[in-house]
Amino acid sequence: HYMGTLDETVSYFLILDALNFGSGFKSALAREGAVFEGGSIYLTVSTRLKQHFERNKAMSAVQLTQMRPQDIFTLLELNPEGPYSQRFAGMCACSLQTLGQAVLDEAQGNFQRYVEDMSPSAGDMVRRLIKMPGFNDIHAYREQSVPFYKRAQHNVKVLSIIFNRFGETLFDDVDQITMFADNGVAHVLHVDGLLEYDPELDRKIKTGTYIPAGSEEEIEIRGCEGHVVELLAAEKKMKSSDIDFILWHRSVEDERYKASHSHRTLTWFY
């Protein structure tokens, strides 16, 4: 990850989490020629963004509002002729545009102020982030509204860690952050026998069939993995977000889990 001044570092991690999605696109992007660092979209984005910051310094909020798919093709070395690459790049550009506009509107273009204005409440920072469509991770399920807030919570957790490294306390309620419901952690739990899939769902996942975003199957996977992680947190007397970090790293670093793939969903929520 990139580390510069506090403001530069905050801007890096805000931008990184604005691009922290697309795991369901990975196999399709690979077929179109994309190469991934460590086999992970997240590690690829974090590395390429770090390199961009080191070459060109931090991006401004105004620059973010001007991002286009062509800029994403260059940044992430994607195939501009590939249909999945085009779709993914469009989503990335939209996410960066909305972040840049939010920082301009709510903090006069100052990334550090955009975050510090919400201190000391991690909850308030989550509520600020979910104003943007790509962070508004709420789904209808059998007449219920189910919020996951994966990317917003992840961003808040990481920002808290970064401020701590600079010797400052940003939020006093960050312990209330839950796990970050995605496909990587669910896959680890499934491989380890802690999350069981219905036979038909298991067949779809093993054959690479896309699980529609917002479908009952997708919401149930994310909801059940969150429940399992909370049970693990209670058993181990740990924060659920810390358990999430451990399990996610296993999903991208341990060959036991990389030998099979997680469920695939085309979404910008993870």
CORNORTA-V822402 format. One line per field, one symbol per residue. ss: DSSP state (2 for helix, 1 for strand, 0 for the rest). A space follows every 50 residues. Layout:
# CORNORTA-V822402
ss->???
This chain:
# CORNORTA-V822402
ss->00000222222222222200002222222220000022202222222222 22222200002222200022222222000000222222222222222222 22222220002222220000022222222000222001111001111002 22222222222222200000000222000000022222222000000022 22222200010000022222222222222222222200022222222222 22202222000001000000
